Amino acid sequence: MLGKESQVNEEITEFKEQETVSDIYEHNAIMARELEQLENLLSDGVKVPLTELIILDREQLLYKLDLIKTELPNLFARAQDILNSKRKIIQEAESYARNLVESAENHAAKILSKSALVREAELEASKIMFRVHKECEQLKQKTHAEMKHLKEITLAECQEIQAGSDSYADTVLGNLEQELSNILAVVRNGRQKLK
């Protein structure tokens, strides 16, 4: 039974090392970098003389927006993967606890049948079961709390990124629309003067 306990502990440790919140932060960093590049693209636009307008590379602008739209589902999927892995660990821990309790009960039953120290065996079995239940409950509560906290952080960050992306895209497209309207007005005035 101790071998199984160490195996579960190793799996939990391995999960914590591999599946950390830093993976989500890495995706967030990618998203932030793409937004910064999008901002640089806007800043680097060629200014139209005698106007407030700038000329932007439409393909680059759309490419950056597509990258941002592509990365958001990855963030959500990554967060869901982490939550699923934590649920699996909880299930394995509960299964391990049940096996440990069954083992303790079997052990206690053998002691009762083989020994005159019935009370001592019952007391020992109760202690083992209490300790196991307590440890399992603590592990379960801790894992649930971590899952809830991670889910809240992930959802908040994803919503913030989504809102920022939408707002930024709306601002960029609004500016582009205004600039195109200004250019169209300049073209119309030029044509009017030519007539």
C-alpha positions in Angstrom: 0.0 0.0 0.0 2.9 2.4 0.7 4.1 1.9 -2.8 0.8 3.1 -4.2 0.9 6.1 -1.8 4.3 7.1 -3.1 3.2 6.6 -6.7 0.2 9.0 -6.2 2.4 11.5 -4.5 4.9 11.3 -7.4 2.1 11.8 -9.9 0.8 14.8 -8.0 4.3 16.3 -7.8 4.9 15.6 -11.5 1.5 17.3 -12.3 2.4 20.3 -10.3 5.7 20.6 -12.1 4.3 20.1 -15.6 0.8 21.7 -15.5 1.4 25.0 -13.7 -0.3 28.3 -14.0 2.9 29.5 -15.8 1.7 27.7 -18.9 -1.3 30.1 -18.9 1.0 33.0 -18.3 3.1 31.9 -21.2 0.0 32.1 -23.5 -0.9 35.5 -21.9 2.6 36.7 -22.7 2.2 35.6 -26.3 -1.1 37.4 -26.4 0.4 40.6 -24.9 3.3 40.4 -27.4 0.8 40.2 -30.3 -1.2 43.1 -29.0 2.0 45.1 -28.6 3.0 44.3 -32.2 -0.4 45.4 -33.3 0.0 48.7 -31.5 3.5 49.1 -33.1 1.9 48.4 -36.5 -0.5 51.2 -35.9 2.3 53.5 -34.6 4.5 52.7 -37.6 1.8 53.6 -40.2 2.7 56.0 -42.9 1.2 59.4 -42.3 -0.8 61.0 -45.1 0.6 64.6 -45.6 -1.6 67.4 -44.5 -4.0 65.1 -42.6 -4.3 63.1 -39.4 -4.6 60.0 -41.5 -2.1 57.1 -41.6 -1.8 54.3 -44.1 -1.7 50.8 -42.6 -0.7 47.5 -44.0 -4.1 45.8 -44.1 -2.7 42.3 -44.4 -0.4 42.7 -41.4 -3.3 44.2 -39.3 -5.6 41.4 -40.2 -2.9 38.8 -39.6 -2.2 40.1 -36.1 -6.0 40.2 -35.3 -6.2 36.6 -36.6 -3.3 35.5 -34.3 -5.1 37.0 -31.3 -8.4 35.3 -32.2 -6.5 32.0 -32.6 -4.7 32.3 -29.3 -7.8 32.9 -27.2 -9.3 29.4 -27.7 -5.8 27.9 -26.8 -5.9 29.8 -23.5 -9.4 28.4 -22.7 -8.4 24.9 -23.8 -5.3 25.0 -21.6 -7.2 26.1 -18.6 -9.7 23.3 -19.2 -6.9 20.7 -19.5 -5.5 21.8 -16.1 -8.9 21.6 -14.5 -9.5 18.1 -16.0 -6.1 16.9 -14.8 -6.8 18.2 -11.2 -10.2 16.4 -11.3 -8.3 13.2 -12.3 -5.9 13.6 -9.3 -8.9 14.0 -7.0 -10.5 10.9 -8.3 -7.2 8.9 -7.9 -6.7 10.3 -4.4 -10.3 9.2 -3.4 -9.8 5.8 -4.9 -6.5 5.5 -3.1 -8.2 6.5 0.2 -11.0 3.9 -0.4 -8.4 1.2 -1.0 -6.4 2.3 2.1 -9.6 2.2 4.2 -10.5 -1.2 2.9 -7.0 -2.4 3.6 -7.2 -1.0 7.1 -10.6 -2.7 7.6 -9.3 -6.0 6.4 -6.2 -5.7 8.5 -8.4 -5.0 11.6 -10.7 -7.9 10.8 -7.6 -10.2 10.7 -6.4 -8.9 14.0 -9.8 -9.5 15.5 -9.9 -13.1 14.3 -6.3 -13.9 15.3 -5.8 -12.0 18.4 -7.2 -11.5 21.9 -6.5 -7.8 21.7 -9.8 -6.9 20.1 -10.1 -3.5 21.6 -6.5 -2.5 20.6 -7.2 -3.6 17.0 -10.4 -1.7 16.8 -8.7 1.4 18.2 -5.8 1.1 15.8 -8.2 0.6 12.8 -10.3 3.6 13.9 -7.1 5.7 14.2 -6.0 4.7 10.7 -9.4 5.3 9.2 -9.7 8.7 10.9 -6.2 9.7 9.7 -6.9 8.5 6.2 -10.3 10.3 6.1 -8.8 13.4 7.5 -5.9 13.4 5.0 -8.2 12.7 2.1 -10.6 15.4 3.1 -7.7 17.9 3.5 -6.3 16.9 0.1 -9.8 17.1 -1.5 -10.4 20.5 0.0 -7.0 21.8 -1.0 -7.4 20.5 -4.5 -10.9 21.9 -4.8 -9.7 25.3 -3.5 -6.8 25.3 -6.0 -9.1 24.3 -8.9 -11.6 27.1 -8.0 -8.8 29.7 -7.6 -7.2 28.6 -10.9 -10.5 28.6 -12.7 -11.3 32.1 -11.4 -7.9 33.5 -12.3 -8.1 31.8 -15.8 -11.6 33.0 -16.5 -10.8 36.5 -15.3 -7.7 36.7 -17.4 -9.4 35.3 -20.5 -12.3 37.7 -20.1 -9.9 40.6 -19.6 -7.9 39.6 -22.7 -11.1 39.1 -24.7 -12.5 42.5 -23.6 -9.1 44.2 -24.3 -8.9 42.5 -27.7 -12.4 43.5 -28.6 -12.0 47.0 -27.4 -8.6 47.4 -29.1 -9.9 45.9 -32.4 -13.0 48.2 -32.2 -10.8 51.2 -31.6 -8.5 50.3 -34.4 -11.4 49.6 -36.8 -13.2 52.8 -35.7 -10.0 54.9 -36.4 -9.5 53.1 -39.7 -13.2 53.9 -40.6 -12.7 57.5 -39.6 -9.5 57.8 -41.6 -11.1 56.2 -44.6 -14.0 58.6 -44.4 -11.6 61.5 -44.2 -9.7 60.2 -47.3 -13.0 59.8 -49.1 -13.9 63.4 -48.2 -10.5 64.6 -49.5 -11.0 62.6 -52.8 -14.6 64.0 -53.2 -13.4 67.6 -52.6 -10.6 67.1 -55.1 -13.0 65.8 -57.7 -15.3 68.7 -57.0 -12.5 71.2 -57.6 -11.6 69.4 -60.9 -15.2 69.8 -62.1 
